[in-house]
């Protein structure tokens, strides 16, 4: 039994979140369950999902249009941070959770609810991300997590729902657990739990296979201003359309598939399949532009910051003091990240073929050239090398004395 009588539930329309509604009422004694449905560009007809929530016993159901905020306030900061968890995964799923939690808390406030609920299990990362974000934004709110407590199999969960008029899924049961939003797809479970078994073609929807990808390569220019992507293929595009265009082009050429062993927050290693064509392409382009606009010292230190930033987001600390401090550092590095990167896409590859920054480039052709008319004074190198290696030379002379 819980203290709250009115609860806001993060609702997706799946089996678990659907049966959460009668479960909260009958087991926890909740009188009102308000379903919150996040529109993250996943492509579903959310009015159908809303009606299912009401049919399952929700007193109210809200659809939150979060797509623009998702891209501009979550995906774009990740691009500026070159965020890749374990150097591979661009956090497409992890970035969505704090945004959903933020709106769960806001909905609870507006509905005068004293609790929020979600359908995450005890093995995954999302429970951590939701709980930490909710605690950071609404520490006074109670968090209810039925799926961590009911110990039902999927079949038992379906049977439980049928008792309350919630229909079983009509389609053939998928062997996978899939999460989708505008940034990409994450796929796990089923035979994918065997790390030696390659994924079959039905795992993928956003990206072409190498065999199906065009035989002819295609080049695209991506322009950035202050580290934000502003043009794709020469077109000024708003954030949502830019991501969509990047998804389509990169996916068409089979770029953006990730098959990895992932270290979950709870200590479990899991095999995950991701499709993140647009986000991965934009991060690659952004990082390349930084190579020509940032000093070597900043690049070196920023790589450390990027790794920590990615870990914090993956682990659920989007709303936290260290993440906030790292955001300030990243922000200070981006004012000169302006320019264009040209990428050639072909058969699963995204190959950098050009980069330029008209006003902020630190590349000087007159210094880099090896032609005879360059202005570089080669004699200066001798004194530089002497001073640069002085400590090492002293060490070597001392070692030579010791050996005699």
Secondary structure, DSSP 8 states (H G I E B T S, - for coil): --S-SEEEEE--SSHHHHHHHHHHHHTS--SEEEEEEEESS----HHHHHHHHHHTT-SEEEEEE-HHHIIIIIIHHHHHTT--BTTTB--TTHHHHHHHHHHHHHHHHHHT-SEEE----SSSSHHHHHHHHHHHH-TTSEEE-GGGTS---HHHHHHHHHHTT-----S---SSEEEEETTEEEEESGGGGSTTS---GGG-SSS--TTTS-SS-EEEEEEEETTEEEEETTEE--HHHHHHHHHHHHHHTT--EEEEEEE-TTS-EEEEEEE-HHHHHHHHHHHHHHHHHS-HHHHHHHHHHHHHHHHHHHTT-SSSHHHHHHHHHHHHH-TT--EEEEEEEETTEEEEEEEE-TTT----HHHH--STT----TTHHHHHHHHHTHHHHHHHHHHHHHT-
